[in-house]
Amino acid sequence: MSSLLPAPFHSIPRIHYEPTVLRMPGDCFNKRMPRILRLSTFTILKIFAPVPFKILLCNELLQLAYSSLWKSRSVNGLKSQKTDSKLLPLFRSSICTSSSCEMLQLQLKTEGLVMFTRIFFPGTFRAMKFYRFTIKLSCGYAKAMIWDSWYTKSEMEQLWSSVHRWGAELTKRAVLDLSGFYAKVAQVFATKADLLPREYTQALSCILDKCVPMSIFEVERIIELGLKAPLNHIFRYFEARPVGAATIGQVHEAITFDGQRVAVKVQNVRNKKLMKFDLRNMLFVSKMMDKLNIFLPFDHTSILLEYSSQVPLEFDFDREQRMMGVLGESICKNSKVMVPKPIDGFCSSHVISMTFMEGHSLSEIISSGTWTNSAKIFMQLQKSLAQLLASFGFQILELGMFHSDPHPGNILYNFEQIGLIDFGQVKILPDKTRALFAHLVLCMNEESDHLYEILKELQIEFTTSDKNLIRTIAFILFDTRMDIPEAKLSPLDSEFPPELRGVRISSIHTDVFMLIRVIAIFRGIFAALNIDLHARKIWAESARRAVCSSTYRYTFTRTAPALTSGGTFERLKILSGWLADRKLPSEREHILSFAQAKLFSLDDLKRAVKREDKKALMIAFVHFSREDRLRCIEYLSE
C-alpha cells in the first residue's frame, strides 16, 4: 500500500545522465553583491558549515532541479544548446558539472543571496517561505486527489488519513518556523474540530501554548530592563522553564520576596516585527485578489483590516494590564469565572506579573481525553463552560468590551472552576453595534423574521437572497447550537449542502468580525467535547438588559409565532421579552393578567388595541401604572 502513496511520501526517482563539463558564465553575482558582505558571508558559512555536508546538499538540490526540469521537458533546451538564454546554461553548468568546488561555490552564493534577502528584506523572505509551504501542501493534496479515483473505499480512507497526517505535520513545522501572524491564525484553526480533519487539530494544538520559547538569558534581559533591577533582586525564585509560550510572549512561574506565587508574562519583542510583515504581506495579497476578482467565501480584506488594528494592541502590555484589572473585576463580580489580577510594582511595558492560577489549559484537557473518564467530570466541565459562555454574553452585551481570544490555551480548568487568562486582545464595541447584536440575539432566540433587517444594519451581506439559507448561516455565525445538520458538517465534507457551498459573505463590518471569531472558537471547543450549548438562549437575558440600557432605539418588533407553532407558555414568554425590552412591567403578575384577558401573544394584544376592546385591555393592564399603560399602547400602535 505504501508504494501507492502520492509523492510527498517517497522521494523523487533519480534520472541518470552523462555529465558534460561546462564552465559557468561570468561571475555576475559577485559584481552585484558588495565585496565586504560577500566575504563576510562566505567566511561565516565556511566556519560554521561542514564542507562535505554542503557538497552533498548541493548535489541533492541540483539533481532534484534537474529531475524537475527533465520532467517538464524544459531540459530539452539545455541538450540542444540552441537557446541564447543565460538562465538555462547556468542551470546546465551547475547541474552537469563534475567539479565539487564549483558546486560548493554555487551553493555558497545561493546561501549568500538567501541571507542577504533575510537581513534586508525580511518581509519578502517570510512571504517566499510561506508560498513555498503553500505550493508544497497544495501539490501533495492535488496528487492525492488524482490517486483517490483509483482506490477502493477502505484504501481511500487509509490514503487520506496518511495525506492528512503528512499535511498536518508539514503545517505544524511551517507555523512553528514562521511564527508571527501565521501562528495567530493557526490558533483559531486548532479549535476547529468541526471544520478541519482530526489530524490537523491535534498537530496544531501545540501552537496554543507551546510555541518555541525565548532563551532564559533573553527573558532575564527583558525583565531587568523593564523593572530596572537584577532578576534575583525582584523575585526570590524564578522558574527558568516557561509554563507556556505563545506568539506574543511566554509565562514563567515566580515567587516574590513576601512569598506570593505569581505568573510573569514576558513579551516576545521579535514577534512584533514579524506580525507587521505578515499582515502587510497578507493584506497586499488580499487586495490583489479583490482586484483580480478572486473571491473566497468571506470578506477576507475586512477581516485582515480588523486584525491589523487588533493584533498590535496585544503588544501593548500597559493596556493589557488595565483591561485585566477593569474587565477581570467585572467578570469575577458577575460570574463564577476566575481571572488573574495584575500586581502593582512588578509590571512594565514588556512584563506583566499577575496572581498565579492553578489548573490545566483546556487544550491539554481536550487532547488528553480526561473529560471522558466519568459522567460526573463531563457534567462539571459542561457546567463550567456554560458559565464561561454566559460571562461572554455579559461582556459583549452589557459591558460592550470583551476578551476576543478565548482559545483553549487561554482557558484554565481545575475540575472545579474555570478561568480566563491573557487579556491582550480585548475588543471594545461601539454602542450601536452592541445594541444591534443584542437585537440579533433576541431575534434568533425568538425565531423572528426581523433577523434579516438586523443583519443588514450590521452591514453583513450575502451573495444570496434566500432567507432560509441566510437564517441557517446566521445561526452558524452567531450561535453555538449544534442541533442543526449544517452545524455538524465541514465545508470540506462531500455531504456539505451545495447551496451553502456557493454562498459567500460579501461584506463583514470590522466591528462584527471579532464577535464571529469568539463564537467560532466556542463552537470548535464544543464540537471537540461533543457539547451542545446554545449561546442565544444563555445570552437572552443579557441581550434584553443591553437593549434597555442602550441609547440607540430600533423598531425591530419581535412578533410571536402563530397559534399552531407553539404553546401558550412559549407565546407568553415572548410577550414578556417584548415588554422587558421596552422597560415595561414584565413580571409574573403582569403576564398572568394578559393570560386572564386571553391575550396570549403580541398579535392578540395588537388586535385588542386596534378594535378598542376596553374590557380585555382593562384586565390586561390591571397591574400597570397609567404612564406604563399609555406607553405600551403607543408602542403597539406604531
C-alpha positions in Angstrom: 0.0 0.0 0.0 2.9 2.4 0.8 4.1 2.3 -2.8 0.7 3.7 -3.9 1.0 6.8 -1.8 1.5 10.1 -3.5 4.8 11.9 -4.0 5.1 13.5 -0.6 5.6 10.1 0.9 8.6 8.9 -1.1 11.5 10.5 -2.8 11.6 11.6 -6.5 13.5 9.0 -8.5 16.9 10.0 -9.8 17.5 10.4 -13.5 20.8 9.1 -14.8 22.6 11.3 -17.3 26.0 11.5 -18.7 27.7 14.6 -17.2 29.3 17.1 -19.5 31.9 19.5 -18.2 30.9 23.1 -19.0 32.2 26.3 -17.3 29.8 28.7 -15.7 29.2 32.1 -17.2 30.8 35.2 -15.8 30.6 35.9 -12.1 27.6 38.2 -12.4 26.5 37.6 -8.8 29.9 38.7 -7.5 29.7 42.0 -9.4 26.3 42.9 -7.9 27.0 41.8 -4.3 29.1 44.2 -2.2 32.6 42.7 -1.6 32.6 43.1 2.2 29.2 41.4 2.5 30.2 38.6 0.2 33.5 38.0 2.0 31.8 38.1 5.5 29.0 35.8 4.3 31.3 33.2 2.8 33.6 33.3 5.9 30.7 32.7 8.2 29.4 29.8 6.1 32.9 28.2 5.8 33.4 28.4 9.5 30.0 27.1 10.7 29.0 24.6 8.0 30.9 21.4 7.2 32.1 21.3 3.6 31.1 17.7 2.9 27.6 18.4 4.0 27.4 21.4 1.7 28.7 19.3 -1.3 26.1 16.5 -0.6 23.3 19.0 -0.1 24.3 20.8 -3.3 24.3 17.5 -5.3 20.8 16.6 -3.9 19.4 20.0 -4.7 20.8 20.1 -8.2 19.8 16.6 -9.1 16.3 17.4 -7.9 16.2 20.5 -10.0 17.5 18.6 -13.0 14.8 15.9 -12.5 12.1 18.6 -12.3 13.4 20.3 -15.5 13.6 17.0 -17.3 10.0 16.1 -16.4 8.7 19.4 -17.6 10.8 19.0 -20.8 12.5 22.3 -20.2 15.8 20.5 -20.1 15.5 19.9 -23.9 16.7 23.5 -24.4 19.8 22.6 -22.4 20.6 19.5 -24.5 20.0 21.2 -27.9 22.3 24.2 -26.9 20.2 26.4 -29.4 19.0 28.9 -26.8 20.6 32.2 -26.0 19.1 32.4 -22.5 21.6 32.9 -19.7 19.5 31.1 -17.2 19.4 27.7 -18.9 23.2 27.4 -19.5 23.6 28.4 -15.8 21.4 25.5 -14.8 23.1 23.1 -17.2 26.5 24.2 -16.0 25.6 23.8 -12.3 23.8 20.5 -12.8 26.2 18.8 -15.2 29.5 20.0 -13.7 31.7 17.3 -12.2 33.7 19.8 -10.1 32.8 19.8 -6.4 34.4 23.2 -6.0 32.1 24.8 -8.5 29.1 23.2 -6.9 30.2 24.4 -3.5 30.7 27.9 -4.9 27.2 27.9 -6.4 25.8 26.7 -3.0 27.7 29.5 -1.1 26.4 32.2 -3.5 22.8 30.9 -3.2 23.0 30.9 0.6 24.6 34.3 0.5 21.6 35.6 -1.5 19.2 34.0 0.9 21.0 35.6 3.9 21.0 39.0 2.1 17.2 38.7 1.5 16.6 37.6 5.0 18.5 40.5 6.6 17.5 43.4 4.3 14.1 42.2 3.0 12.7 40.1 5.9 9.0 40.5 4.8 9.8 39.2 1.3 11.8 36.3 2.8 8.9 35.3 5.0 6.4 35.6 2.2 8.6 33.3 0.0 8.8 30.7 2.8 5.0 30.8 3.2 4.4 30.5 -0.6 6.8 27.5 -0.7 4.9 25.8 2.0 1.5 26.6 0.4 2.6 25.2 -3.0 4.1 22.1 -1.5 0.9 21.4 0.5 -1.3 22.1 -2.5 0.7 19.8 -4.7 0.6 17.0 -2.2 -3.2 17.2 -1.9 -3.6 17.5 -5.7 -1.6 14.3 -6.2 -3.7 12.5 -3.6 -6.9 13.6 -5.4 -5.6 12.0 -8.6 -4.8 8.8 -6.8 -8.2 8.9 -5.0 -10.1 7.8 -8.1 -8.1 4.6 -8.4 -8.7 3.3 -4.8 -11.4 1.3 -3.1 -13.3 2.9 -0.2 -11.1 1.3 2.5 -7.9 2.1 0.7 -9.2 5.7 0.1 -9.7 6.2 3.8 -6.2 5.0 4.5 -4.7 7.2 1.8 -6.5 10.4 3.1 -5.5 9.6 6.6 -1.9 9.4 5.5 -2.2 12.6 3.5 -3.8 14.5 6.4 -1.0 13.3 8.8 1.6 14.5 6.3 -0.2 17.8 5.7 -0.8 18.4 9.4 2.9 17.8 10.3 4.0 20.0 7.4 1.7 22.8 8.5 2.8 22.4 12.1 6.5 22.7 11.1 5.8 25.7 8.9 3.8 27.6 11.5 6.4 26.9 14.2 9.1 28.1 11.8 7.3 31.2 10.6 5.6 32.1 13.9 4.2 35.6 13.9 0.7 36.2 12.4 0.6 32.7 10.9 0.7 31.2 14.4 -2.1 33.5 15.4 -4.3 32.2 12.5 -3.2 28.6 13.4 -4.5 29.1 17.0 -8.1 29.6 15.6 -7.8 26.6 13.3 -6.6 24.4 16.2 -10.0 24.8 17.8 -12.0 24.0 14.6 -12.7 20.3 15.1 -15.9 20.9 13.2 -14.0 22.2 10.2 -10.7 20.5 9.8 -9.6 16.9 9.9 -8.7 15.5 13.3 -5.0 15.2 12.3 -4.8 19.0 11.9 -6.4 20.0 15.2 -4.2 17.5 17.0 -1.0 18.7 15.3 -1.9 22.4 15.7 -2.9 22.1 19.4 0.7 22.7 20.4 0.5 26.2 18.8 -1.9 27.3 21.6 0.6 27.5 24.4 3.7 25.5 23.3 5.4 27.8 20.7 9.2 28.0 20.6 10.1 30.0 23.7 12.8 32.6 24.2 16.0 31.7 26.0 16.2 32.4 29.7 19.0 34.9 29.0 16.7 37.0 26.8 13.9 36.7 29.3 16.2 37.9 32.1 17.4 40.8 30.0 13.8 42.0 29.2 12.7 41.7 32.8 15.7 43.6 34.2 15.4 46.3 31.5 11.7 46.8 32.3 11.7 46.6 36.1 15.1 48.4 36.5 16.6 45.8 38.8 18.5 42.5 38.7 16.2 39.5 38.4 17.4 38.0 41.8 16.5 41.3 43.5 13.0 41.2 42.0 12.0 37.6 42.7 13.1 35.2 45.4 12.5 32.3 42.9 12.1 32.4 39.1 11.4 29.2 37.1 13.7 29.1 34.0 11.3 26.8 32.1 8.2 28.6 30.9 4.7 27.4 32.0 3.5 28.2 28.5 4.8 30.0 25.4 2.6 31.6 22.7 3.0 34.1 19.8 3.0 37.3 21.9 5.0 36.1 24.9 5.7 33.4 27.4 4.8 32.9 31.1 7.1 31.9 33.9 6.3 30.9 37.5 7.9 33.0 40.2 7.8 33.7 43.9 8.2 37.3 45.3 10.2 38.1 48.5 6.9 38.3 50.5 6.1 34.7 49.5 3.4 35.4 46.9 3.3 33.0 44.0 3.0 34.9 40.7 2.9 34.3 36.9 5.2 36.5 35.0 4.4 37.2 31.3 7.3 38.4 29.2 6.8 39.9 25.8 8.5 38.3 22.7 9.7 41.6 21.2 10.9 39.9 18.0 7.4 38.7 17.0 6.1 42.3 17.0 8.0 43.0 13.7 7.1 39.6 12.3 3.4 40.3 12.8 3.7 43.6 10.9 5.5 42.0 8.0 2.9 39.1 7.8 -0.1 41.4 8.0 1.4 43.7 5.3 2.0 40.7 3.0 -1.4 39.2 3.5 -3.2 42.5 3.1 -1.3 43.0 -0.2 -2.3 39.5 -1.4 -5.9 40.1 -0.3 -6.2 43.4 -2.1 -4.7 41.9 -5.3 -7.2 39.1 -5.1 -10.0 41.7 -4.9 -8.6 43.5 -7.9 -8.3 40.2 -9.9 -11.9 39.3 -8.8 -10.7 36.2 -7.0 -13.2 35.7 -4.1 -13.2 33.5 -1.1 -16.4 32.6 0.8 -15.8 35.5 3.2 -14.7 39.1 3.1 -11.0 38.5 3.8 -9.9 42.1 3.3 -12.2 43.4 6.1 -11.0 40.6 8.4 -7.4 41.4 7.8 -8.0 45.1 8.4 -9.6 44.3 11.7 -6.6 42.1 12.6 -4.3 44.9 11.6 -5.9 47.1 14.3 -6.3 44.5 17.0 -3.1 42.4 16.8 -0.8 45.4 17.6 -2.8 46.0 20.8 -1.6 42.6 22.1 1.9 44.1 22.3 0.6 47.0 24.4 1.2 45.5 27.9 0.1 48.7 29.7 -3.3 48.4 28.0 -3.5 44.6 28.8 -2.7 45.4 32.5 -5.6 47.9 32.6 -8.0 45.6 30.8 -7.1 42.7 33.1 -7.9 44.9 36.1 -11.1 46.6 34.8 -12.7 43.7 32.8 -11.4 41.0 35.1 -13.0 42.6 38.2 -16.4 42.9 36.4 -16.3 39.3 35.2 -15.5 38.0 38.7 -18.3 40.0 40.3 -21.0 38.9 37.8 -19.9 35.2 37.1 -18.1 32.3 38.6 -15.2 32.6 36.2 -11.7 33.2 37.6 -9.5 36.0 36.3 -5.9 36.8 37.4 -5.2 40.2 39.0 -2.1 42.3 38.0 0.4 43.0 40.7 1.5 46.7 41.1 5.2 47.3 41.1 6.0 44.2 39.1 4.7 45.3 35.6 6.3 47.3 32.8 5.7 47.9 29.0 7.1 44.4 28.3 6.4 42.5 31.6 3.2 41.7 33.4 3.2 40.0 36.8 -0.2 38.6 38.0 -1.6 36.2 40.5 -0.9 32.6 39.7 -3.9 30.5 38.8 -4.0 26.7 39.3 -5.3 24.5 36.6 -4.7 22.8 33.3 -5.3 24.6 29.9 -8.4 23.4 28.1 -6.2 22.4 25.2 -4.4 19.9 27.4 -7.6 18.5 28.8 -9.1 18.1 25.3 -6.0 16.3 23.9 -5.6 14.1 27.0 -9.3 12.9 27.0 -9.6 13.1 30.8 -13.1 14.6 30.4 -14.3 11.2 29.2 -13.3 9.4 32.3 -16.6 9.8 34.1 -20.0 11.3 33.5 -19.6 13.4 36.7 -16.4 15.1 35.3 -18.1 15.6 31.9 -21.2 17.3 33.5 -19.0 19.5 35.7 -17.0 20.6 32.6 -20.1 21.3 30.7 -21.5 23.4 33.6 -18.2 25.3 33.8 -18.2 26.0 30.0 -21.8 27.2 30.3 -20.7 29.7 33.0 -17.8 30.8 30.8 -20.2 31.3 27.8 -22.6 33.3 30.0 -19.8 35.5 31.1 -19.0 36.3 27.5 -22.7 37.3 27.0 -22.3 39.7 29.9 -19.0 41.1 28.5 -20.3 41.6 24.9 -23.9 42.7 25.6 -23.7 44.5 28.9 -20.2 45.8 29.2 -19.5 46.4 25.5 -16.0 45.1 25.9 -14.9 41.5 25.8 -11.9 39.1 25.7 -11.7 38.3 22.0 -9.2 35.5 22.1 -10.7 32.7 24.2 -8.9 29.8 22.5 -8.3 26.6 24.7 -4.8 27.7 25.6 -6.3 30.8 27.3 -8.9 28.8 29.3 -7.8 27.2 32.6 -9.8 24.4 34.3 -9.1 22.7 37.6 -12.2 20.3 37.5 -14.0 22.7 39.9 -13.7 26.2 38.5 -12.9 27.7 35.1 -10.6 30.6 34.4 -9.8 33.0 31.7 -6.2 34.4 31.1 -4.4 36.6 28.5 -6.3 39.9 28.1 -4.1 41.2 25.3 -7.0 41.0 22.8 -9.8 43.0 24.3 -12.4 44.4 21.8 -14.4 47.5 22.7 -17.7 47.6 20.8 -19.5 50.8 19.7 -22.8 51.2 21.5 -24.7 50.9 18.2 -23.1 47.6 17.3 -23.7 46.3 20.8 -27.4 47.3 20.6 -27.8 45.7 17.2 -26.1 42.5 18.3 -28.5 42.3 21.3 -31.5 42.6 19.0 -29.9 39.9 16.8 -29.6 37.5 19.8 -33.2 38.1 20.8 -34.4 37.6 17.2 -32.5 34.3 16.9 -33.9 33.2 20.3 -37.4 34.0 19.2 -37.1 32.9 15.6 -38.2 36.4 14.4 -38.3 37.4 10.7 -36.6 40.7 11.7 -33.3 38.8 11.7 -32.6 39.9 8.1 -33.2 43.6 8.8 -30.7 43.4 11.7 -28.1 41.6 9.6 -28.3 44.5 7.0 -28.0 47.1 9.8 -24.8 45.2 11.0 -23.5 45.5 7.4 -23.3 41.8 6.8 -24.2 41.0 3.2 -24.5 37.6 1.5 -24.4 36.6 -2.2 -27.9 35.0 -1.9 -31.4 36.4 -1.2 -32.7 33.0 0.1 -34.0 33.8 3.6 -33.8 30.2 4.7 -30.1 30.0 3.8 -29.4 33.3 5.4 -31.1 32.2 8.6 -29.0 29.0 8.7 -25.7 30.9 8.1 -26.7 33.4 10.8 -27.1 30.6 13.3 -23.7 29.1 12.4 -22.0 32.5 12.6 -23.7 33.9 15.7 -24.8 30.9 17.8 -23.1 27.8 19.1 -26.0 25.5 18.6 -25.2 22.1 17.1 -28.7 20.8 16.7 -28.9 21.8 13.0 -27.5 19.4 10.4 -25.3 22.1 8.7 -23.5 22.9 12.0 -22.0 19.4 12.1 -20.8 19.4 8.5 -17.4 20.7 7.3 -17.2 22.6 4.0 -14.5 20.0 3.1 -17.1 17.2 3.6 -18.6 15.8 0.4 -22.1 15.8 2.1 -21.9 19.6 2.7 -25.0 21.2 1.0 -24.1 22.5 -2.4 -26.4 25.5 -2.0 -24.5 26.6 1.1 -21.1 25.9 -0.6 -21.9 28.6 -3.2 -22.9 31.3 -0.7 -20.3 33.9 0.0 -20.3 36.6 2.8 -19.6 39.5 0.6 -19.2 42.1 3.4 -18.5 41.9 7.1 -18.2 45.0 9.2 -14.9 45.1 11.1 -16.6 45.5 14.5 -18.6 42.4 13.9 -15.7 40.1 12.9 -14.4 39.7 16.4 -17.8 38.6 17.6 -17.9 35.9 14.8 -14.4 34.9 15.8 -15.3 34.4 19.5 -18.4 32.3 18.6 -16.4 30.3 16.1 -13.8 29.4 18.8 -16.5 28.4 21.2 -18.2 26.3 18.5 -14.9 24.5 17.8 -14.4 23.8 21.6 -17.9 22.4 22.0 -17.6 20.3 18.8 -14.3 18.8 20.2 -16.0 18.0 23.5 -19.3 16.9 22.0 -21.2 19.5 23.9 -24.3 21.3 22.7 -24.8 24.7 24.3 -26.9 27.4 22.7 -25.4 30.9 23.1 -28.6 32.7 22.0 -30.5 31.1 24.9 -27.8 31.7 27.5 -27.3 35.3 26.3 -31.0 36.2 26.1 -31.3 37.9 29.5 -28.1 39.9 28.9 -29.4 40.9 25.5 -32.7 42.2 27.0 -30.8 44.3 29.5 -28.5 45.6 26.7 -31.5 46.7 24.6 -33.0 48.6 27.6 -29.7 50.3 28.6 -28.6 51.3 25.1 -29.2 54.9 23.9 -29.9 53.5 20.4 -33.6 52.7 19.8 -34.8 50.4 17.0 -38.2 49.4 15.9 -37.5 45.7 15.4 -40.7 44.1 16.6 -40.3 40.5 17.7 -43.7 39.0 16.9 -45.0 35.9 18.5 -45.4 32.8 16.3 -48.8 31.6 15.1 -51.1 29.6 17.4 -50.1 26.4 15.8 -46.3 26.9 16.2 -46.0 26.9 20.0 -47.8 26.5 23.3 -49.4 29.2 25.5 -46.4 29.4 27.8 -43.9 30.0 24.9 -46.1 32.8 23.5 -46.4 34.5 26.9 -42.7 34.2 27.3 -42.1 36.0 24.0 -44.6 38.7 25.1 -42.7 39.1 28.4 -39.5 39.6 26.5 -41.1 42.3 24.3 -42.3 44.2 27.3 -38.9 43.9 29.1 -37.1 45.3 26.0 -39.2 48.5 26.3 -38.8 48.9 30.1 -42.4 48.0 30.6 -43.6 45.8 33.6 -42.9 42.1 32.7 -43.1 40.3 36.0 -45.1 37.2 36.6 -48.2 39.0 37.9 -48.3 41.3 34.9 -48.1 38.4 32.4 -50.8 36.5 34.3 -53.1 39.5 33.8 -52.7 39.2 30.0 -53.5 35.5 30.2 -56.6 36.2 32.2 -57.6 38.6 29.5 -57.0 35.8 26.9 -54.3 37.9 25.3 -51.6 35.3 24.9 -49.4 36.9 22.2 -48.3 40.3 20.8 -50.6 39.8 17.9 -53.6 39.3 20.3 -52.7 42.4 22.2 -52.4 44.5 18.9 -55.8 43.3 17.8 -57.3 44.3 21.1 -55.8 47.8 20.9 -57.0 48.1 17.3 -60.6 47.2 18.0 -60.5 49.1 21.3 -61.5 46.2 23.4 -61.8 48.1 26.7 -62.8 45.1 28.8 -59.8 42.9 27.7 -57.4 45.8 28.0 -58.6 46.8 31.5 -58.0 43.2 32.7 -54.6 43.0 30.9 -53.3 46.4 32.3 -54.7 46.0 35.8 -51.2 46.0 37.4 -49.8 48.7 35.1 -49.5 52.3 36.0 -51.3 54.9 33.8 -48.0 56.0 32.3 -46.9 52.4 31.5 -50.3 51.6 30.0 -50.1 54.6 27.7 -46.5 53.8 26.6 -47.4 50.2 25.9 -50.5 51.2 23.7 -48.3 53.8 21.9 -45.7 51.1 21.1 -48.5 48.7 19.9 -50.0 51.5 17.6 -46.7 52.0 15.8 
